[in-house]
Amino acid sequence: MTYKENGTKNLKHIWSVLCGSSVLDQDTNNLTLNNLIEQVSIKLSKEDVEKKEKEKTKGFAVPVQMQVVVRIMKTAQDVNLAFELKLDLINPSGEIVNSMNPINIALKKGLKNVRVRNNIPVLFVDKEGEYIIVVSIKEAGESKFTEVDRVPLDVKVST
């Protein structure tokens, strides 16, 4: 098996993790990831299901407390570098059900890497199954985002 680095010309994706929360230690700058998430169970009321069918809405907006934490590294330390990070939620059918607004990030000269914590307060669910959170980055001046990771999330739905 060979390892393939993901990234752009000047950026390298190191890892992406889905967790319940994270804590940044002010003294050491270490990040603690709490409650890594692989699966969520969603209980829908009968009223929710009936309302969806009556109004013909696509799915449900479920309140959650999750974070996607991403670590990105610069390949050259002696330059300032700006980039955008974007997350897309894809349902089991392969459709994008939510595209989060891109986050603008500036890596100043001398900084080696950055960890970006993306809060997800609402999960858009239209069916049970494996959802994918696609992580993409785009350097300043580029026209297209480059996919660098896919974080799976198993969604169980009950009524």
C-alpha positions in Angstrom: 0.0 0.0 0.0 1.3 3.4 -0.9 0.6 6.7 0.9 -0.7 9.6 -1.2 -0.4 13.1 0.2 -3.4 15.3 -0.4 -3.2 19.0 -0.8 -2.3 21.8 -3.1 0.9 23.3 -4.4 1.8 25.0 -1.0 -0.5 23.2 1.5 -0.6 19.6 2.7 -3.6 18.0 4.5 -2.5 16.1 7.6 -5.7 14.9 9.1 -9.5 15.6 9.6 -11.5 14.3 12.6 -15.2 14.5 13.6 -15.7 15.0 17.3 -18.1 16.3 19.8 -15.9 19.2 21.0 -12.3 20.2 21.4 -10.3 22.2 23.9 -7.2 24.3 23.2 -4.6 24.5 26.0 -3.5 28.1 26.3 -0.1 27.2 27.8 1.0 24.4 25.4 -1.2 25.1 22.4 -2.1 21.4 22.3 -5.6 20.5 21.2 -7.6 17.9 23.0 -10.3 16.2 20.9 -13.3 15.0 22.9 -15.8 12.3 21.9 -14.7 11.2 18.5 -17.8 10.6 16.4 -18.4 7.7 14.0 -22.2 7.4 14.3 -25.2 9.5 15.4 -28.6 8.2 16.3 -31.5 10.5 15.5 -35.0 10.0 17.0 -37.7 11.6 15.0 -41.2 12.2 16.3 -44.2 11.0 14.3 -45.2 14.7 13.9 -41.8 15.4 12.3 -42.2 12.7 9.7 -45.8 13.7 9.0 -44.8 17.4 8.6 -42.0 16.4 6.2 -44.4 14.4 4.1 -47.1 17.1 4.2 -44.8 20.0 3.3 -42.8 17.8 0.9 -39.5 19.0 2.4 -36.3 17.2 1.5 -35.2 16.2 5.0 -34.7 17.3 8.6 -32.4 19.9 10.2 -31.3 18.1 13.4 -29.6 20.1 16.1 -26.2 18.5 17.0 -23.0 19.5 18.7 -20.1 18.4 16.5 -16.8 19.7 15.2 -14.8 18.8 12.2 -11.2 19.5 13.1 -8.7 19.8 10.2 -4.9 20.1 10.3 -3.2 21.7 7.3 0.6 22.3 6.9 2.5 24.7 4.8 5.2 23.3 2.6 7.3 26.5 2.8 7.6 28.3 6.1 9.1 31.6 4.8 5.9 32.9 3.0 2.6 34.3 4.0 -0.2 32.1 2.6 -4.0 32.5 2.5 -6.5 29.8 1.7 -10.1 28.8 2.1 -11.4 25.6 3.7 -14.9 24.2 2.8 -17.0 21.4 4.1 -19.8 19.6 2.1 -22.1 17.0 3.6 -23.0 14.2 1.2 -25.9 11.8 1.8 -25.9 8.1 1.2 -27.2 8.7 -2.4 -24.2 10.9 -3.2 -26.1 14.2 -3.2 -24.8 17.3 -1.4 -27.3 18.1 1.3 -25.4 21.0 2.9 -22.5 23.1 1.7 -21.0 25.1 4.5 -19.6 28.6 3.8 -15.9 28.5 3.1 -13.6 29.8 5.9 -10.8 32.2 5.0 -7.5 31.3 6.7 -4.2 33.2 6.7 -1.0 31.4 7.6 1.7 34.0 8.4 5.3 33.7 7.6 7.1 31.4 10.1 3.9 29.4 11.0 4.2 25.8 10.1 0.6 24.6 10.3 -2.9 25.4 11.4 -5.7 23.4 13.0 -9.2 24.6 12.0 -12.1 23.8 14.2 -15.4 23.9 12.3 -18.6 23.8 14.4 -21.5 21.9 13.1 -24.6 23.0 15.0 -27.2 21.4 12.6 -27.0 18.2 10.7 -29.1 18.0 7.5 -30.5 14.5 7.2 -32.8 13.1 4.5 -32.3 9.4 5.1 -30.5 6.8 7.1 -27.1 5.6 6.0 -23.5 6.6 5.6 -22.9 10.4 5.1 -19.6 11.8 4.1 -18.1 15.1 5.1 -15.9 16.3 2.2 -13.0 18.6 3.2 -11.7 20.8 0.4 -9.1 23.6 0.3 -8.3 26.4 -2.2 -5.3 28.6 -2.1 -5.7 32.3 -2.7 -5.7 32.9 -6.5 -6.9 29.4 -7.4 -10.2 29.0 -9.1 -11.2 25.5 -7.9 -11.3 23.7 -4.5 -9.2 20.6 -4.1 -10.8 17.7 -2.1 -8.3 16.6 0.6 -10.3 14.3 2.8 -13.6 12.4 3.4 -14.8 11.9 6.9 -17.5 9.2 7.2 -20.6 9.5 9.5 -23.0 6.7 10.0 -26.5 8.1 10.6 -29.2 5.9 12.3 -32.8 7.2 12.2 -35.6 5.9 14.3 -39.2 7.0 14.9 
